């Protein structure tokens, strides 16, 4: 008897357990009875259900992620220059609370919804890549990613979700194009090297020109200095000669002064004549 009571208790407890469903703080729910959604979106809380007859479908309002991959090949996108490009991306979306009922009525499972979003991502990517050459992809990844996101948002207007973020994590293309990229990079490196060498030659030439101009300026300055020095010496010699003339004149004046002081009123010729010789013959 005790065992039967215990079994009955477990049965009742299990029935009570499965007859309750909890909608979390970030979730919204819709009660589905016999496969048909009931009107009204359920907010956070605990709700009773009829076991085996009804269930509460829950939809989290926080962003969810889909990993999308389109390898090079038939699934890849065709660039403007007819090159096949593949990619891997992360797409984040979240349910819109006002569209929860649409999600229940139109999308029987999250898997189907994710498949639709993945298909839309591939279509948007192919449309955008068709506007670029393969050479532009690496240089303009940010612009392409934004355009892909905008195209996905435009395609998803009929879906009960909001695309919040798109991250293209990897680009892929044929191996032959990798070889072209390598060759192009080597050519670019050689061109940059030649450009740098030319700049060095130009700098060295400019340096020599500047050095020659500096030497020329130096020579001109030295020549001007020598000319000024010669002019200075000539002026000094002129002044010296002038001073000598002044000194000679002063000496002459001093001599004349001495003569004047010794003058006794008689003029004495400066030339003295010897006495005339006598003619002893009486002539």
C-alpha positions in Angstrom: 0.0 0.0 0.0 2.8 2.3 0.9 4.5 1.7 -2.5 1.4 2.5 -4.4 1.0 5.8 -2.5 4.5 6.8 -3.2 4.1 6.0 -6.9 0.9 8.0 -7.0 2.7 10.9 -5.3 5.5 10.8 -7.9 3.0 10.7 -10.7 1.1 13.7 -9.4 4.3 15.6 -8.8 5.5 15.0 -12.3 2.1 16.1 -13.7 2.3 19.3 -11.6 5.8 19.9 -12.8 5.2 19.6 -16.5 2.0 21.5 -16.1 3.9 24.7 -15.4 6.2 26.7 -17.7 8.5 29.5 -16.7 9.1 32.5 -19.1 12.5 34.1 -18.1 13.2 37.9 -17.7 14.6 38.3 -21.2 12.1 36.0 -22.9 8.6 36.2 -24.3 6.2 33.3 -24.7 3.3 32.2 -26.8 1.0 29.3 -25.6 0.4 26.8 -28.4 -2.4 24.4 -27.8 -3.0 21.4 -30.1 -0.5 23.0 -32.5 -2.3 26.3 -32.7 -0.9 29.5 -31.1 -3.2 31.3 -28.7 -3.6 35.0 -28.9 -1.4 37.2 -26.8 2.4 37.3 -26.0 3.3 36.2 -22.5 5.8 38.2 -20.5 8.1 36.9 -17.8 6.4 34.6 -15.2 5.1 31.1 -14.5 2.3 29.7 -16.6 0.2 26.6 -16.3 -0.3 24.3 -19.3 -2.2 21.1 -20.0 0.3 18.3 -20.1 0.7 16.7 -23.5 -1.9 19.1 -25.0 -0.3 22.5 -24.9 3.2 24.1 -24.7 4.6 27.5 -24.3 7.0 28.5 -27.1 9.7 30.8 -25.8 11.6 33.5 -27.7 14.7 35.2 -26.2 15.0 38.9 -26.9 18.8 38.9 -26.5 20.8 38.7 -29.7 21.5 35.3 -31.2 24.3 34.4 -33.5 24.4 32.5 -36.8 27.7 31.3 -38.3 27.5 31.6 -42.1 29.9 30.1 -44.5 30.0 30.3 -48.3 33.2 28.6 -49.7 34.8 29.3 -53.0 33.0 27.5 -55.8 29.4 27.4 -56.8 28.3 28.9 -53.5 30.7 31.8 -53.7 30.0 35.3 -55.0 31.2 36.5 -58.5 33.2 39.7 -58.4 32.9 42.4 -61.1 36.0 40.9 -62.8 34.5 37.4 -62.8 36.5 36.1 -59.8 34.9 33.7 -57.3 35.0 34.9 -53.7 34.0 33.0 -50.6 33.5 34.2 -47.0 32.7 33.3 -43.5 30.5 35.6 -41.4 28.8 36.0 -38.0 25.3 37.4 -38.1 23.6 38.5 -34.9 19.8 39.0 -34.7 17.1 39.3 -32.1 13.4 38.8 -32.1 11.2 41.9 -32.1 8.7 41.7 -29.3 5.9 43.1 -31.5 6.6 40.3 -34.1 6.6 37.3 -31.7 3.2 36.1 -32.9 4.4 36.3 -36.5 7.4 34.2 -35.6 5.1 31.5 -34.1 2.6 31.5 -37.0 5.0 31.8 -39.9 8.1 30.0 -38.7 7.4 26.7 -37.0 11.0 26.4 -35.8 14.1 28.4 -35.2 16.0 26.2 -37.6 13.8 27.3 -40.5 14.3 30.9 -39.6 18.1 30.5 -39.4 18.1 28.9 -42.8 16.2 31.8 -44.2 18.6 34.3 -42.6 21.6 32.4 -44.0 20.1 32.4 -47.5 19.5 36.1 -47.2 23.1 36.7 -46.1 24.4 34.8 -49.1 22.1 36.7 -51.5 23.1 40.1 -50.0 26.8 39.1 -50.2 26.6 38.1 -53.8 24.8 41.3 -54.8 27.4 43.5 -53.1 30.5 41.6 -54.2 29.2 41.9 -57.8 29.9 45.7 -57.5 33.6 45.3 -56.8 36.7 43.8 -58.4 38.6 41.2 -56.5 41.4 43.7 -56.0 39.0 46.1 -54.2 37.8 43.5 -51.7 40.9 43.5 -49.4 41.2 47.3 -49.5 37.5 48.1 -48.9 36.4 45.4 -46.5 34.8 47.8 -44.1 32.7 49.4 -46.8 31.7 46.0 -48.2 30.7 44.7 -44.8 28.4 47.7 -44.2 26.8 47.3 -47.6 26.2 43.6 -46.9 24.6 44.4 -43.6 22.3 47.0 -45.2 21.3 44.5 -47.9 20.5 41.8 -45.3 18.4 44.3 -43.3 16.5 45.2 -46.5 15.9 41.5 -47.2 14.8 40.8 -43.6 12.1 43.3 -43.4 9.5 40.5 -43.7 11.1 38.5 -40.9 10.2 38.8 -37.2 13.7 39.6 -36.3 16.1 42.6 -36.3 19.6 42.1 -37.7 21.9 43.9 -35.2 25.4 43.0 -36.4 27.3 41.4 -39.3 31.0 40.5 -39.0 32.8 39.0 -42.0 35.5 37.1 -40.3 37.3 35.7 -43.4 37.6 36.1 -47.1 38.5 33.4 -49.5 39.4 33.2 -53.2 41.1 30.8 -55.7 44.8 29.8 -55.1 45.6 31.3 -58.5 44.7 34.7 -57.3 46.8 34.2 -54.2 49.7 33.8 -56.6 48.7 37.0 -58.4 48.6 38.8 -55.1 52.0 37.5 -54.1 53.5 38.6 -57.5 51.8 42.0 -57.2 53.1 42.5 -53.7 56.6 41.6 -54.8 56.3 44.1 -57.7 55.0 46.7 -55.3 57.9 46.1 -52.9 60.4 46.4 -55.8 58.7 49.6 -56.9 58.9 51.0 -53.4 62.5 49.9 -53.1 63.4 51.7 -56.4 61.5 54.8 -55.2 63.4 54.8 -51.9 66.7 54.4 -53.8 65.8 57.3 -56.1 65.0 59.4 -53.1 68.4 58.6 -51.6 70.1 59.6 -54.8 68.1 62.8 -55.0 68.9 63.6 -51.4 72.6 62.9 -52.0 72.6 65.1 -55.1 70.8 67.8 -53.2 73.3 67.5 -50.4 76.2 68.0 -52.9 74.4 71.0 -54.4 74.0 72.5 -51.0 77.6 71.8 -50.1 78.8 73.4 -53.3 76.6 76.4 -52.7 77.9 76.7 -49.1 81.5 76.5 -50.4 80.8 79.2 -53.0 79.3 81.4 -50.3 82.3 80.8 -48.1 84.7 81.7 -51.0 82.8 84.9 -51.7 82.9 85.8 -48.0 86.6 85.2 -47.8 87.2 87.2 -51.0 85.1 90.1 -49.7 87.0 89.9 -46.4 90.4 90.0 -48.3 89.2 93.0 -50.3 88.1 94.8 -47.2 91.4 93.9 -45.6 93.3 95.3 -48.6 91.2 98.4 -48.5 92.0 98.8 -44.8 95.7 98.3 -45.4 95.7 100.9 -48.2 93.9 103.4 -46.0 96.3 102.7 -43.2 99.3 103.3 -45.5 97.7 106.5 -46.7 97.2 107.7 -43.1 100.8 106.7 -42.3 102.2 108.6 -45.3 100.0 111.6 -44.3 101.3 111.4 -40.8 104.9 111.3 -42.1 104.3 114.4 -44.2 102.9 116.2 -41.2 105.9 115.2 -39.1 108.4 116.3 -41.8 106.6 119.6 -42.1 106.7 120.0 -38.3 110.4 119.4 -38.3 110.9 122.0 -41.1 108.8 124.5 -39.1 110.9 123.7 -36.0 114.1 124.3 -37.9 112.8 127.6 -39.3 111.9 128.6 -35.8 115.4 127.9 -34.5 116.8 129.9 -37.4 114.5 132.8 -36.6 115.6 132.7 -33.0 119.3 132.8 -33.9 118.9 135.5 -36.6 121.0 138.7 -35.8 119.9 140.9 -38.5 122.5 139.9 -40.9 121.8 137.7 -43.7 124.5 135.2 -44.0 124.5 133.3 -47.2 124.2 129.7 -46.8 127.1 129.3 -49.4 130.5 130.3 -48.3 133.0 131.3 -51.0 136.8 130.7 -50.6 139.1 133.7 -50.9 140.2 134.5 -54.4 143.7 133.3 -55.3 146.4 136.0 -55.6 148.4 136.4 -58.8 151.9 136.5 -57.7 153.0 137.8 -61.1 151.2 141.1 -60.4 148.4 140.6 -62.8 
